[in-house]
């Protein structure tokens, strides 16, 4: 797990569509901090910084120490909205975190040892069934990814959730027999034997 990132924000005195549009005109992204048995706090974040954080990856699994008017709170992004035309952030939701709290997060799968996988060396293709896994984890132990090794996977081989070592304290929402990935035969591999049989039949006629 990475260390908490620091984030500066300013409180918004007004809420609503008009106030949000005004914040955007000032180069800010409107946001809200909610949860923790406290009233929601309307805030704004620098537009360029928000865009960088969102598009640099792992945004929804990153814990932030967010400072609002001199006071810090530990939060995690729960959702964000992008402009449907220009694809830039227009709103962010943050969830307050308490010590020892468990949360559900979507954690990306990181496939390793592809260079040694026999199935890939034989021309097979890696087929990802799941790109992420939903995990319930302590808020202070959110993993950056779940590592899946395919070092010994042959063509036709499958890796299920039960074959993967999850981070300590993590619980998956998927059943243990859920398929995460497989190595499928190369395209055309099944047609070749049939073609060879037809050729043998023609040879026999001669």
N, C-alpha and C positions, 0 to 999 in steps of 0.2 A: 504494500500500500504506500502511496506517495504521501508526503507531508501536506498538511492543509495549505491551500493557496490563499494569499491575502487579496482582498477585494475592497475597494473604496466605493461608497455610495452616498447619496444625499437623500434626505427625507423629502417627500412630496407633501405639501400642505393640502393640495386639492387632488381629487380623484375624479374619474369619469372620462368619457371620450375626449372632451374638449381639453382637459388637463393633460391627457396622454399625447394628444396632437401637439400641444404647446411644448411638451418635453422633447418630442422628436425634432421639432423645429430648432431647438437649442442644442442639438447634437447629443441627445441623451436617449436611453432606452428605458421606458417605464417598466417597473417590476414591483413585485409584492413579496413580502416575507410572511408566511403563515404557519400555524401549528404551535405546538408547545404550550397549549392552554393559555395563549396570549392573543390579544387582538391583532389582526393583520396590520402590517406596517407597509405603507406605500413608499417606494423609493425610486430613484433613477440612477442609471449607470452610464458611464461614458460609452457612446455608440461604438467607437473604433475598438475599444477594449472588449466590449460584449461580443462584437462580431468575431474578433480574433479568438476568444475563448470558445465560442460555439463551434467554429469551423476548424479548430486545431485538434479536435477529437477528445473523447472521454469526458465531455462536458457534464453529462448527466450522471457520471459516477465520481465526480470530483467534489470533495468537501472543501468549502471555503470558510475562512474567518472573515466575515463581512463587517466592515466598520461603517456605522451610520451616525454621523454627528458625534464622533468621539466614543461611541459605545460599540463593542464587538459582539457578534453572535455567530455561532457555528451553524452553517446551513449547507444544504445540498440542492442543486437545481432539480426540480421535478418535471418541468415542462417549459417550452419556449415556443413562440409563434414567429413565423417568418412572413414577410410580405409575399403574397402569392405571385406577384409579377417580377419584382426586383430581388427577391430572395435574401433580404437582409432582416435582422431581428427587429421585432416591433413590441415584444413583451416577453418577460421572463417570470416564472414562478419559482420561489425558493421555499424549502421546508426547513423550519427550525429543527435542530438536533439537540437531544438531551444526552447526558452521559449514560452509556450502557444501552441506549435505544437501538432496537433492531429495525432495519428498513429493507424494502425490496428494491433491487436494482437490476438493470439489464447489463450483464457483463459480457464483453466480446470474447469469442473463442480465438485462441492464438495457436495455429497449427504449426508444429515444429518437426524437425527431422525429415522434411520432404526430400532432401538430397539423398537420403539413404533408404527411402521406402522402396522395397522391391517391386511393388505394384506399379509405381510411377516409372521405375526404370524399365519395366516391361511394356510401357506404352499406355498404361491405364490413366484414367483421369480422376482427379480428386473431386468428389461431389459433396459439397457442404449442404447438409439438410438444415442445420441451425447455424446462424452466424453469431448468435448471442444466447446466453442462458440467464434466466431470471433466478436470482439468488436472494435469499433472506440472510443478511449478515449484520453483525454489530456495526453501528455507525462509525466506529473508530477503526474498523478493519475491512474497508471496502477494497477488494482486489482490482487491479488495473485490467486483468484479463484472466481467463482460465486456459491453462496450457494443455494442449492435446498432442501427444507424440504419435506419429505414424511410422516410426522407425522400422517396424517389422510387418507392416500391413501389406498383404498380397492383393492381387486383383480379385475382386469379389469380397474383400474383407470389409468388415463394418465395425465401427466403434460406437458403443452405446454409452449412455451416461454412467452406468455402473463401472465402465472401464476407465473412467477419468477420476483423478484425485482432486477433490474440491478443496479450496482453501479452508484452513482450520476455522470451525465455527459456522461454516456456510451450509445452508440447506437449499436444495434446488426445488423448483416448483414442478419440474418434469418428472415422470416416473423413471425408475432405474433402467428400464428396458427401452427408453426413448433413443432413437437413432440420431447421432450427431453428425456423422459423416461416413463416407464409404469410398472405395476406389472401384470405379466401374471399368469394364473392358473397353479397349479402344474401338472407335467407330468402325464398323465393317468387320469386326473380328468374328461375328457369328455367321456372316455370309460366306467367308472363305471356305469352310469345310463343305458347304453345300455346293459351291462352285467346283471344288475338287471332285466331289462325287459325280457330278454331271460329266466332267471330263473323263473320269474313269469309265462311265457308262458308254460314252462315245467310242472310247478306245476298244472296249469289249466288243462293240458291234463290228469294228473293222477286223 
